[in-house]
């Protein structure tokens, strides 16, 4: 697959809506009405631009091939393994994304993760909970709304960064299709890999359903169909291709990973959860990516990992810590 063309493509429908909002109603993003627009059954405000209202209405429907039974199975799988999935996101998926040098530049220059890694981490956890919990796409759920806000946040970031003096055209468009596809794989394929590394027995059907669930989320986030892979084999192939093209050491990736690691270490320590954060992160990422991100490798191995996560007390503590932090910050907002 020729991935280069996807580096020049953003999300035209969302980008067009953001252009209108920035022209006619830029104050929308900070308004209480937008911040409180959080549940699927809430209707758009009739004072909002008609382009935004139309965009919302068009993107709050599941694709026809979405099977309710399969969605329910994946939501149950998420609920069962929620603490470890969130752990994988923080210690594996996010730093994995920072290894993609050009994609990391967007996060670095947006400053949000460097200056407020805790808030960024909780926003990510909030999004994953909103889209994965049982009933996420039901009337009273938050799935559609959370995806909508992240999709428009991506478009707003492109709007601001693409024309900044520091941005170089050979990096591609900020938050382009290839980078979005890579991030989606980090939240699906890489999470599955992380669970297995931590000793979780993920069945073949569970793996397939989980991947396709995140394909659905990717579709709603505006990722083009060509970059949404139907099975694990195809997803693995795309992941390897993206990693080969973009994974390398960068100042931005090292700083982002360092800020994230230090924040998690402090939070765990203050919550009396004594996780070997650096060692566990290095174990999950592997030596090659760990070296790219200046994460010190160690002898933390699969045997230790399995015995470590098998302790139900630790899993409960991890879950408690995330729940406590999420009370401190409202859900994902622009």
C-alpha positions in Angstrom: 0.0 0.0 0.0 1.2 3.5 -0.9 0.9 5.3 2.5 2.6 8.5 1.4 -0.6 9.9 -0.1 -2.3 9.5 3.2 0.2 11.9 4.9 -1.3 14.7 2.8 -4.9 14.0 3.7 -6.7 15.1 6.8 -10.4 14.7 7.4 -12.1 16.9 4.8 -15.7 16.9 6.3 -14.5 17.7 9.8 -12.0 20.3 8.5 -14.7 22.0 6.6 -16.9 22.3 9.7 -14.0 23.7 11.8 -13.4 26.3 9.1 -17.0 27.5 9.4 -16.9 27.5 13.2 -13.6 29.5 13.3 -15.1 32.0 10.9 -18.6 32.4 12.4 -18.5 31.1 16.0 -15.0 30.6 17.5 -16.4 31.1 21.0 -18.3 27.8 20.7 -15.4 25.7 21.9 -15.3 27.4 25.3 -19.1 27.6 25.8 -20.9 25.7 28.5 -23.4 24.4 25.9 -20.5 22.7 24.0 -18.7 21.5 27.1 -22.0 19.9 28.4 -22.8 18.3 25.1 -21.8 14.9 26.3 -24.6 12.3 25.8 -25.8 10.7 22.6 -29.4 11.8 23.2 -28.6 15.5 23.5 -29.7 17.5 20.5 -27.5 20.2 18.9 -28.3 23.8 19.9 -30.2 25.5 17.1 -27.9 28.5 17.3 -24.9 26.5 16.2 -23.8 26.7 12.6 -26.0 24.6 10.4 -22.9 22.9 9.0 -22.0 21.6 12.5 -25.5 20.5 13.2 -25.6 18.6 9.9 -22.2 17.0 10.7 -23.4 15.8 14.1 -26.6 14.3 12.7 -24.7 12.5 9.9 -22.2 11.0 12.2 -24.3 9.6 15.1 -25.3 6.4 13.3 -23.5 3.0 13.5 -22.6 1.4 10.1 -25.1 -1.2 8.9 -22.6 -4.0 9.4 -22.2 -3.3 13.2 -23.6 -6.3 15.0 -25.1 -5.5 18.4 -24.1 -8.9 19.8 -20.5 -8.3 18.7 -20.4 -4.8 20.2 -21.8 -6.2 23.5 -19.1 -8.9 23.6 -16.3 -6.4 23.2 -17.8 -4.0 25.8 -18.0 -7.0 28.2 -14.4 -7.9 27.4 -13.3 -4.3 28.1 -15.2 -4.2 31.4 -13.6 -7.5 32.5 -10.1 -6.3 31.7 -10.5 -2.5 32.2 -7.7 -1.9 34.7 -5.1 -3.7 32.6 -6.4 -2.1 29.3 -6.0 1.3 30.9 -2.5 0.3 32.1 -1.6 -0.8 28.6 -2.8 2.5 27.2 -0.7 4.5 29.6 2.5 2.4 29.5 2.4 1.0 26.0 0.0 2.6 23.5 0.8 6.2 24.2 4.6 5.9 24.3 4.4 3.6 21.3 2.8 6.5 19.3 5.7 8.8 20.4 8.2 6.6 18.5 6.7 7.9 15.3 8.9 10.9 14.9 6.8 13.1 12.6 3.5 12.3 14.4 5.1 13.1 17.8 5.9 16.7 16.5 2.1 17.6 16.6 1.8 16.5 20.2 5.0 18.2 21.2 4.1 21.5 19.6 0.6 21.5 20.9 2.3 21.5 24.4 -0.7 19.9 26.1 1.0 16.6 26.8 4.4 18.2 27.8 2.8 20.7 30.1 -0.1 18.7 31.5 0.6 15.0 31.0 -1.8 14.1 33.8 -4.7 15.9 32.2 -3.9 14.4 28.8 -3.7 10.9 30.2 -7.1 11.2 32.0 -8.6 12.7 28.8 -7.4 9.6 26.9 -8.8 7.3 29.6 -12.1 9.2 29.6 -12.4 8.8 25.9 -11.7 5.1 26.0 -14.2 4.6 28.8 -16.9 6.6 27.0 -16.5 4.6 23.8 -16.0 1.1 25.3 -18.3 0.9 28.3 -21.6 -1.1 28.0 -24.2 1.0 26.2 -21.6 3.4 24.8 -23.6 3.8 21.6 -27.1 3.6 23.2 -29.3 6.7 23.6 -27.9 7.4 27.1 -24.3 6.6 26.3 -21.4 8.9 25.5 -19.8 7.1 22.6 -21.0 9.2 19.7 -20.4 12.5 21.5 -16.9 11.6 22.6 -15.9 10.5 19.2 -17.4 13.7 17.7 -15.4 15.9 20.0 -12.1 14.1 19.4 -12.7 14.2 15.7 -13.3 18.0 15.7 -10.4 18.5 18.1 -8.2 16.8 15.6 -9.5 19.1 12.9 -9.0 22.2 15.1 -5.4 21.1 15.8 -4.8 20.8 12.0 -6.4 24.2 11.5 -3.9 25.9 13.9 -0.7 23.9 13.3 -0.5 23.4 9.6 0.1 27.1 8.9 2.5 27.7 11.8 6.1 28.8 10.8 7.7 25.8 12.5 5.7 23.2 10.6 7.5 21.6 7.7 5.6 20.3 4.7 7.8 17.1 4.5 6.3 16.1 7.9 2.9 15.7 6.1 -0.3 17.3 7.3 -0.8 17.4 11.1 -2.9 14.5 12.3 -3.1 13.1 8.8 -4.8 9.8 7.8 -1.7 7.7 8.2 -1.0 9.0 11.7 -4.7 8.5 12.7 -4.6 4.9 11.4 -1.4 4.3 13.4 -3.0 5.7 16.6 -6.1 3.6 16.1 -3.8 0.5 15.9 -2.1 1.6 19.1 -5.5 1.6 20.8 -6.5 -1.8 19.4 -3.8 -4.1 18.1 -1.1 -2.8 20.6 -3.5 -3.1 23.5 -4.2 -6.7 22.6 -0.5 -7.3 22.3 0.0 -5.7 25.7 -2.6 -7.8 27.4 -1.0 -11.0 26.1 2.4 -9.8 27.3 0.9 -9.3 30.7 -0.4 -12.9 30.7 -4.0 -12.4 29.8 -5.4 -15.3 27.7 -7.1 -13.4 24.8 -9.1 -15.7 22.7 -9.1 -15.5 18.9 -12.8 -14.4 18.7 -12.1 -11.7 21.4 -9.2 -10.4 19.5 -11.1 -10.2 16.3 -14.1 -8.5 17.9 -11.9 -6.0 19.8 -10.1 -5.0 16.6 -13.3 -4.6 14.6 -14.8 -2.6 17.5 -11.9 -0.1 17.2 -12.3 -0.2 13.4 -15.8 1.1 14.0 -14.4 3.9 16.2 -11.8 4.6 13.6 -14.6 4.9 10.9 -16.5 7.4 13.1 -13.3 9.3 13.7 -13.0 9.9 10.0 -10.3 7.3 9.1 -10.6 6.3 5.4 -11.8 2.7 4.8 -8.5 1.7 3.0 -6.7 2.2 6.4 -9.2 0.2 8.5 -8.2 -3.4 8.4 -10.7 -6.3 8.9 -8.5 -8.8 10.6 -5.5 -9.2 12.8 -3.2 -10.3 10.0 -3.9 -7.2 7.9 -3.7 -5.0 10.9 -0.3 -6.4 11.8 0.9 -5.8 8.2 -0.2 -2.1 8.3 1.4 -1.6 11.8 4.7 -3.0 10.6 4.6 -0.8 7.5 3.9 2.4 9.5 6.6 1.5 12.1 9.2 0.9 9.3 8.4 4.3 7.7 8.3 6.5 10.9 9.7 4.9 14.0 13.0 6.6 14.9 14.5 8.5 17.7 13.4 12.1 18.0 13.8 14.9 20.6 10.0 15.2 20.6 9.4 11.5 21.2 12.0 11.3 24.0 10.5 14.4 25.8 6.9 13.2 25.5 7.7 9.7 26.8 9.8 11.2 29.6 7.0 13.5 30.7 4.4 10.7 30.6 6.6 8.3 32.5 7.5 10.7 35.3 3.8 11.7 35.7 2.7 8.1 36.1 5.5 7.4 38.5 4.5 10.3 40.7 0.8 9.4 40.6 1.4 5.8 41.4 3.7 6.7 44.3 1.3 9.2 45.8 -1.5 6.6 45.5 0.6 4.0 47.3 0.7 1.8 44.1 4.2 0.6 43.7 4.4 -0.3 40.1 7.8 -0.6 38.5 6.7 2.0 35.8 9.9 2.3 33.8 10.6 -1.4 33.8 7.1 -2.3 32.9 7.0 0.3 30.1 10.3 -1.0 28.7 9.1 -4.6 28.9 5.9 -3.8 27.0 7.6 -1.6 24.3 10.6 -3.9 23.8 14.2 -2.9 23.7 14.3 -1.2 20.3 11.5 1.3 20.9 12.6 1.8 24.5 16.0 2.9 23.3 14.4 5.3 20.8 12.5 6.9 23.7 15.4 6.8 26.2 13.5 4.4 28.5 15.9 2.3 30.4 15.6 -1.4 29.7 15.7 -3.9 32.5 15.5 -7.6 33.2 11.7 -7.3 33.8 10.5 -10.3 31.9 7.4 -12.2 30.9 7.5 -14.5 33.9 7.7 -11.6 36.3 4.9 -9.8 34.4 2.5 -12.7 34.5 3.0 -13.2 38.2 2.8 -9.4 38.8 -0.5 -8.8 37.0 -2.1 -12.0 38.4 -2.4 -10.3 41.8 -6.0 -9.2 41.9 -5.2 -6.6 44.6 -2.8 -4.8 42.2 -5.5 -4.8 39.5 -8.0 -3.4 41.9 -5.5 -0.7 42.9 -4.9 0.3 39.3 -8.6 0.6 38.7 -9.1 2.6 41.8 -6.3 5.0 40.9 -7.8 5.7 37.5 -11.3 6.2 39.0 -9.9 8.6 41.6 -8.0 10.7 39.0 -11.1 10.9 36.7 -13.0 12.6 39.5 -10.5 15.4 39.3 -11.0 16.2 35.6 -14.2 16.5 33.6 -14.6 14.3 30.6 -12.9 15.0 27.2 -13.6 18.6 26.2 -12.1 20.8 23.5 
